[in-house]
Amino acid sequence: MTQFPVLTSNEQSIYAALELSKNSWLLAIRVPGRDNPSLHPIKGGDAEGLMAKLGAARDRVAKVTGQVPKVTLCYEAGYDGFWLARLLEQRGVTCRVMDPASLQVNRRARRVKTDRIDVENLLHTIVAWHRGERHVCSMVVIPNVEEEDLRRSHRERERLVRERTAHINRIKALLFGQGIRGINVKARYKTLEPAKLITGEGHHLPERLSREIVREIERLAVVQEQIAAIERERDLAPTPCAATERKRHQLLCLNGIGQATAPILAREVYYRRFANRGQVASYLGVTPSPYDSGGSRRSQGISKAGNRRVRTVMIQLAWLWLKHQPQSALSQWFNRRTEGQSKRLRRIMIVALARKLAIALWRYLEHGLVPDGAIVKAR
C-alpha cells in the first residue's frame, strides 16, 4: 500500500495539469508527499475518463490520510475553450485556466518540446502559483455560459464585416482591371448590372468576368443580410445577463459611444470585476513595458498582452471621444499635451488617452462617476 508522510492541512491538496490536443490529452497528477507526478494519457474530449483518474487519485489519498484532499487542475487556454473548466468546477474540482503567452519558456534556439515536458511545466507552475508566486503566470477569468454567449454577436459581426470588405475589394479590383472606376460598390451593389458596364476599351465586360462579378455580388448580398440580422440580435434580443445589459445601456448614454462599441465594452470588459485601475489597463494591454537591465534603460511601449479586440476598439473610441466630447477633461488633457506636436506623437498619445478613458468608463459603470465634462445623452 502506498505510504504518505504526515502532512499539514495546507498540504492536503492534489495538483493536476492537463496538456490538451485534438486527439489526445495528457494528465499529470501530483499527490501529497510525492515530488514525481504520475502521467495518464486520455482520449481527447473524454471528460468522464479525466474525472475517473482524478477521483481515483483523490480516493487513494483519502484512504491513506483519512482526509479528502482538494483537487486543483490547470490547463492552457486554447481551442477547447472553457467548457471543461466549468464542468470540472461543477464536479468539485478547482480549475485554473492559464494564459499561454504568460508562461516562461526555455529561450534556447533548439529547445526540447514534448507533451510530457509541457505538462510537467504546467504542473510546476500551478503549484508555484498556489504557493503565492503570482509572477509565474497569468490566469484567465472563466466566463459562465451566458457571458460567453453574449460575445457571439459582435464577434461574428466583426468577421462578417471583414468578409464584406473582401467582397467589395474583389469587385472593385475586377472592374478596375477593365478600366472601370469610380463605382461605389457598397452603396450600389443591389442595382449594379455588370452586363451593362462599358470597359475602358469601349466594349462590354467579357461573359465569364461578368458572371464572376455577379456571383461576388450575390455573396456580398448574403453577407449584408447576415450583418443586419446580427445587429438586430445584438441590440434587441433579450439576454439573461441583466447586469451586463444595464452597463451596455449606461455606456450608450454617453455621447460618442454608439451601438457598435457599447456591446463590445460591456460584454468583453466591464462584465468582469476589477479591483483597481491597474487591472483595467492590464486587461486591455495598454500598460507600459520598461526595459531596465544593467545600464540599459528604455521603454518598449505598451505590453499588448491583453484583449486585442478591445484594445483596438478603445483606441478607435478615443478618437471618437475627442470629436464628440471636446469639452471633457480627458479631451482637454490630450489637446494640451499634443498642442503643436506632430501627427506621429498624437498617434502615440491616443493610446494614453485610451487607457485613461477605459479607467474613466470603469469608474462610471461601477461607481456612477460620470467623466469630468462629459455630455450625457437624454434617453
C-alpha positions as CSV (number, residue, x, y, z in Angstrom):
1,M,0.0,0.0,0.0
2,T,1.2,3.5,-0.8
3,Q,2.5,5.3,2.2
4,F,2.2,9.1,2.5
5,P,4.1,11.2,5.1
6,V,2.2,13.1,7.7
7,L,1.1,16.4,6.2
8,T,-0.5,19.6,7.4
9,S,-3.9,20.6,6.3
10,N,-2.4,23.2,3.9
11,E,-0.5,20.5,2.1
12,Q,-3.5,18.2,1.6
13,S,-4.1,19.1,-2.0
14,I,-3.8,17.2,-5.2
15,Y,-2.4,19.2,-8.1
16,A,-3.0,18.2,-11.7
17,A,-2.2,19.6,-15.1
18,L,-3.7,18.8,-18.5
19,E,-2.0,19.1,-21.9
20,L,-4.7,19.4,-24.5
21,S,-4.7,18.5,-28.1
22,K,-7.3,17.5,-30.6
23,N,-6.8,13.7,-30.5
24,S,-5.4,13.1,-27.0
25,W,-4.9,14.6,-23.6
26,L,-2.0,14.0,-21.2
27,L,-2.8,14.3,-17.5
28,A,-0.2,14.8,-14.8
29,I,-1.2,14.2,-11.2
30,R,0.9,15.1,-8.2
31,V,-0.3,13.7,-4.9
32,P,0.8,15.0,-1.4
33,G,4.2,13.7,-0.3
34,R,5.4,12.8,-3.8
35,D,7.5,15.0,-6.0
36,N,7.3,13.0,-9.2
37,P,3.9,13.2,-10.9
38,S,2.1,10.3,-12.5
39,L,1.2,10.6,-16.1
40,H,-2.0,9.3,-17.7
41,P,-2.9,9.5,-21.4
42,I,-6.6,10.2,-22.1
43,K,-8.5,10.3,-25.3
44,G,-9.2,13.8,-26.4
45,G,-12.5,15.1,-25.1
46,D,-13.1,12.3,-22.6
47,A,-14.2,14.3,-19.6
48,E,-15.5,11.2,-17.8
49,G,-12.2,9.5,-18.2
50,L,-10.5,12.5,-16.8
51,M,-12.8,12.6,-13.8
52,A,-12.2,8.9,-13.2
53,K,-8.4,9.5,-13.0
54,L,-8.9,12.5,-10.6
55,G,-11.4,10.6,-8.5
56,A,-9.1,7.6,-8.2
57,A,-6.2,9.7,-7.0
58,R,-8.5,11.5,-4.5
59,D,-9.8,8.2,-3.1
60,R,-6.2,6.8,-2.7
61,V,-5.1,9.9,-0.8
62,A,-8.2,10.0,1.4
63,K,-7.8,6.3,2.2
64,V,-4.2,6.7,3.4
65,T,-4.5,10.1,5.2
66,G,-8.1,10.0,6.4
67,Q,-8.9,13.4,4.8
68,V,-10.5,14.1,1.5
69,P,-8.0,16.3,-0.4
70,K,-8.8,19.3,-2.5
71,V,-8.1,18.8,-6.2
72,T,-6.8,21.6,-8.4
73,L,-6.3,21.2,-12.1
74,C,-4.9,23.6,-14.7
75,Y,-4.6,23.8,-18.5
76,E,-3.8,26.4,-21.1
77,A,-6.5,28.4,-22.8
78,G,-6.9,27.3,-26.3
79,Y,-9.3,25.6,-28.7
80,D,-11.1,23.7,-26.0
81,G,-12.4,27.0,-24.5
82,F,-14.0,27.0,-21.1
83,W,-16.5,24.1,-21.2
84,L,-14.1,21.8,-19.5
85,A,-13.3,24.3,-16.7
86,R,-17.0,24.8,-16.0
87,L,-17.6,21.0,-16.0
88,L,-14.7,20.4,-13.5
89,E,-16.0,23.2,-11.2
90,Q,-19.4,21.6,-11.2
91,R,-17.8,18.2,-10.2
92,G,-15.9,19.8,-7.2
93,V,-12.5,20.3,-8.9
94,T,-10.9,23.7,-8.7
95,C,-9.9,24.6,-12.3
96,R,-7.4,27.3,-13.4
97,V,-7.0,28.3,-17.0
98,M,-3.6,29.8,-17.8
99,D,-2.8,32.4,-20.4
100,P,-0.3,30.6,-22.6
101,A,1.6,33.8,-23.5
102,S,2.4,34.4,-19.8
103,L,4.2,31.1,-19.3
104,Q,8.0,31.2,-19.1
105,V,9.8,29.0,-21.7
106,N,13.3,27.9,-22.5
107,R,14.9,30.5,-24.8
108,R,17.4,28.1,-26.5
109,A,17.2,28.1,-30.3
110,R,16.6,24.4,-30.3
111,R,14.7,23.6,-27.1
112,V,13.3,20.2,-26.4
113,K,9.5,20.2,-26.5
114,T,7.3,17.2,-25.8
115,D,3.8,16.8,-24.2
116,R,5.5,15.3,-21.2
117,I,7.8,18.3,-20.6
118,D,4.9,20.7,-21.2
119,V,2.5,19.1,-18.8
120,E,5.2,18.8,-16.1
121,N,6.0,22.5,-16.6
122,L,2.3,23.3,-16.2
123,L,2.2,21.3,-13.0
124,H,5.2,23.0,-11.5
125,T,3.6,26.4,-12.5
126,I,0.3,25.8,-10.8
127,V,2.0,24.6,-7.6
128,A,4.1,27.7,-7.5
129,W,1.1,29.9,-8.3
130,H,-0.9,28.4,-5.4
131,R,2.2,28.9,-3.2
132,G,1.8,32.6,-3.7
133,E,4.2,33.2,-6.7
134,R,1.8,35.1,-8.8
135,H,4.5,36.2,-11.3
136,V,4.9,32.7,-12.8
137,C,1.8,33.1,-15.0
138,S,-1.5,34.9,-15.5
139,M,-4.8,33.2,-15.1
140,V,-7.8,33.7,-17.4
141,V,-11.2,34.6,-15.8
142,I,-13.6,31.8,-16.7
143,P,-16.9,33.2,-18.0
144,N,-20.2,31.5,-17.5
145,V,-22.3,30.2,-20.4
146,E,-24.4,33.3,-20.6
147,E,-21.5,35.7,-20.5
148,E,-19.7,33.7,-23.2
149,D,-22.8,33.6,-25.4
150,L,-23.2,37.3,-25.3
151,R,-19.9,37.8,-27.1
152,R,-21.1,35.9,-30.2
153,S,-23.0,38.7,-31.9
154,H,-20.3,41.3,-32.1
155,R,-17.5,38.8,-32.8
156,E,-19.4,37.2,-35.7
157,R,-20.3,40.7,-36.9
158,E,-16.6,41.6,-36.9
159,R,-15.7,38.6,-39.0
160,L,-18.6,39.3,-41.5
161,V,-17.5,42.9,-41.9
162,R,-14.1,41.7,-42.9
163,E,-15.7,39.3,-45.3
164,R,-17.8,42.1,-46.7
165,T,-14.8,44.3,-47.2
166,A,-13.1,41.4,-49.1
167,H,-16.0,41.0,-51.5
168,I,-16.2,44.8,-52.1
169,N,-12.5,45.0,-52.8
170,R,-12.6,42.0,-55.1
171,I,-15.4,43.5,-57.2
172,K,-13.5,46.8,-57.4
173,A,-10.4,45.1,-58.4
174,L,-12.1,43.2,-61.2
175,L,-13.7,46.4,-62.5
176,F,-10.5,48.4,-62.1
177,G,-8.6,45.8,-64.2
178,Q,-11.0,46.6,-67.1
179,G,-10.7,50.4,-66.8
180,I,-14.0,50.9,-64.8
181,R,-13.5,53.2,-61.9
182,G,-15.5,55.4,-59.5
183,I,-18.3,52.9,-58.7
184,N,-19.4,52.9,-55.0
185,V,-19.9,49.1,-54.8
186,K,-21.1,49.1,-51.1
187,A,-23.9,51.5,-51.9
188,R,-24.8,50.3,-55.4
189,Y,-24.3,46.6,-55.3
190,K,-28.1,45.9,-55.4
191,T,-28.6,47.8,-58.7
192,L,-25.2,47.1,-60.2
193,E,-25.5,45.3,-63.6
194,P,-22.2,44.1,-64.8
195,A,-23.6,43.2,-68.3
196,K,-24.3,46.9,-68.9
197,L,-20.9,48.3,-67.9
198,I,-18.5,49.5,-70.6
199,T,-14.8,48.9,-70.2
200,G,-12.0,51.4,-70.8
201,E,-11.6,49.9,-74.3
202,G,-15.2,50.7,-75.2
203,H,-16.9,47.3,-75.1
204,H,-18.9,45.2,-72.7
205,L,-17.4,43.0,-70.0
206,P,-16.4,39.5,-71.1
207,E,-19.0,36.9,-70.3
208,R,-17.0,34.9,-67.7
209,L,-15.8,38.0,-65.9
210,S,-19.4,39.4,-65.9
211,R,-20.7,36.1,-64.3
212,E,-17.9,36.2,-61.7
213,I,-18.8,39.7,-60.7
214,V,-22.5,38.6,-60.4
215,R,-21.5,35.8,-58.1
216,E,-19.4,38.1,-56.0
217,I,-22.4,40.5,-55.7
218,E,-24.7,37.6,-54.6
219,R,-22.2,36.6,-51.9
220,L,-22.0,40.3,-50.8
221,A,-25.8,40.5,-50.6
222,V,-25.9,37.4,-48.3
223,V,-23.2,38.9,-46.0
224,Q,-25.1,42.2,-45.8
225,E,-28.3,40.4,-44.8
226,Q,-26.4,38.4,-42.1
227,I,-24.8,41.6,-40.7
228,A,-28.2,43.2,-40.5
229,A,-29.7,40.2,-38.7
230,I,-26.8,40.0,-36.2
231,E,-27.1,43.7,-35.5
232,R,-30.8,43.2,-34.6
233,E,-29.9,40.3,-32.4
234,R,-27.1,42.3,-30.7
235,D,-29.3,45.3,-30.0
236,L,-32.8,43.9,-29.5
237,A,-32.6,40.2,-28.4
238,P,-33.3,39.6,-24.7
239,T,-30.4,38.2,-22.6
240,P,-30.2,36.6,-19.2
241,C,-27.3,38.8,-18.1
242,A,-29.2,41.8,-16.7
243,A,-26.1,43.4,-15.1
244,T,-24.1,43.3,-18.3
245,E,-27.0,44.8,-20.3
246,R,-27.5,47.5,-17.8
247,K,-23.9,48.5,-18.3
248,R,-24.4,48.5,-22.1
249,H,-27.3,50.9,-21.7
250,Q,-25.2,53.1,-19.4
251,L,-22.4,53.3,-22.0
252,L,-25.0,54.3,-24.6
253,C,-25.9,57.3,-22.5
254,L,-22.5,58.9,-23.1
255,N,-22.1,61.0,-26.3
256,G,-19.7,59.4,-28.7
257,I,-20.4,55.7,-27.7
258,G,-22.8,54.0,-30.1
259,Q,-24.4,50.7,-30.8
260,A,-21.3,49.1,-32.3
261,T,-19.0,50.0,-29.4
262,A,-21.1,49.7,-26.3
263,P,-21.8,45.9,-26.6
264,I,-18.1,45.1,-27.1
265,L,-17.1,47.1,-24.0
266,A,-19.9,45.8,-21.8
267,R,-19.7,42.2,-22.8
268,E,-15.9,41.8,-23.3
269,V,-14.5,44.0,-20.5
270,Y,-16.9,45.5,-17.9
271,Y,-18.8,42.3,-17.2
272,R,-15.7,41.5,-15.1
273,R,-14.9,42.7,-11.6
274,F,-11.7,44.7,-11.5
275,A,-10.1,45.6,-8.2
276,N,-8.2,48.7,-9.3
277,R,-7.4,50.8,-12.4
278,G,-4.2,48.8,-13.0
279,Q,-6.2,45.7,-13.7
280,V,-8.3,47.5,-16.2
281,A,-5.3,48.7,-18.1
282,S,-3.6,45.3,-17.9
283,Y,-6.7,43.6,-19.4
284,L,-6.5,45.9,-22.3
285,G,-2.8,45.5,-22.7
286,V,-2.0,49.2,-22.5
287,T,0.3,49.2,-19.5
288,P,4.0,50.3,-20.1
289,S,6.7,47.7,-20.6
290,P,10.0,49.2,-19.3
291,Y,13.3,47.5,-20.1
292,D,15.7,48.2,-17.2
293,S,18.6,45.8,-17.0
294,G,22.2,46.9,-16.0
295,G,23.0,50.1,-17.8
296,S,20.3,49.7,-20.4
297,R,17.1,51.6,-19.8
298,R,14.4,52.2,-22.4
299,S,10.6,51.9,-22.9
300,Q,9.3,49.1,-25.0
301,G,5.9,50.7,-25.5
302,I,2.7,49.1,-24.2
303,S,2.6,45.4,-23.3
304,K,-0.1,44.4,-25.8
305,A,-0.7,41.4,-23.5
306,G,-4.5,41.9,-23.0
307,N,-7.6,41.6,-25.2
308,R,-6.5,42.7,-28.7
309,R,-10.1,43.2,-29.9
310,V,-11.0,45.5,-27.0
311,R,-7.7,47.4,-27.3
312,T,-8.4,48.2,-30.9
313,V,-12.0,49.4,-30.0
314,M,-10.7,51.5,-27.2
315,I,-8.2,53.3,-29.4
316,Q,-10.9,53.9,-32.0
317,L,-13.2,55.2,-29.2
318,A,-10.5,57.6,-28.0
319,W,-10.5,59.3,-31.4
320,L,-14.3,59.5,-31.3
321,W,-14.2,60.9,-27.8
322,L,-12.1,63.8,-29.0
323,K,-14.7,64.5,-31.7
324,H,-17.9,64.1,-29.7
325,Q,-16.7,65.1,-26.2
326,P,-14.4,68.1,-26.9
327,Q,-15.2,69.8,-23.6
328,S,-14.4,66.8,-21.4
329,A,-11.4,66.8,-19.1
330,L,-9.8,63.9,-21.0
331,S,-10.1,65.7,-24.4
332,Q,-8.6,68.9,-23.0
333,W,-5.8,66.9,-21.4
334,F,-5.0,65.3,-24.7
335,N,-5.1,68.6,-26.6
336,R,-2.8,70.3,-24.1
337,R,-0.2,67.5,-24.3
338,T,-0.3,67.4,-28.1
339,E,-0.6,71.1,-29.0
340,G,1.8,71.9,-31.8
341,Q,3.1,68.3,-32.0
342,S,3.4,66.1,-35.0
343,K,0.8,63.6,-36.1
344,R,3.1,60.7,-35.0
345,L,3.1,62.0,-31.4
346,R,-0.7,62.3,-31.5
347,R,-1.0,58.7,-32.6
348,I,1.3,57.7,-29.6
349,M,-0.6,59.8,-27.2
350,I,-4.0,58.5,-28.3
351,V,-3.0,55.2,-26.6
352,A,-2.6,57.1,-23.3
353,L,-6.0,58.7,-23.8
354,A,-7.5,55.2,-24.5
355,R,-6.1,54.0,-21.2
356,K,-7.4,56.9,-19.2
357,L,-10.8,56.6,-21.0
358,A,-11.0,52.9,-20.1
359,I,-10.4,53.6,-16.5
360,A,-12.9,56.5,-16.5
361,L,-15.6,54.3,-18.0
362,W,-14.9,51.6,-15.4
363,R,-15.5,54.2,-12.6
364,Y,-18.6,55.4,-14.4
365,L,-20.1,51.9,-14.6
366,E,-19.0,50.7,-11.1
367,H,-19.4,53.9,-9.1
368,G,-21.6,56.1,-11.2
369,L,-18.9,58.8,-11.7
370,V,-19.5,60.5,-15.0
371,P,-16.2,61.5,-16.7
372,D,-15.5,65.2,-16.0
373,G,-17.1,67.4,-18.5
374,A,-18.7,64.6,-20.5
375,I,-22.0,65.1,-22.3
376,V,-24.7,62.6,-21.2
377,K,-27.4,61.9,-23.8
378,A,-31.1,62.4,-22.9
379,R,-32.6,58.9,-23.2
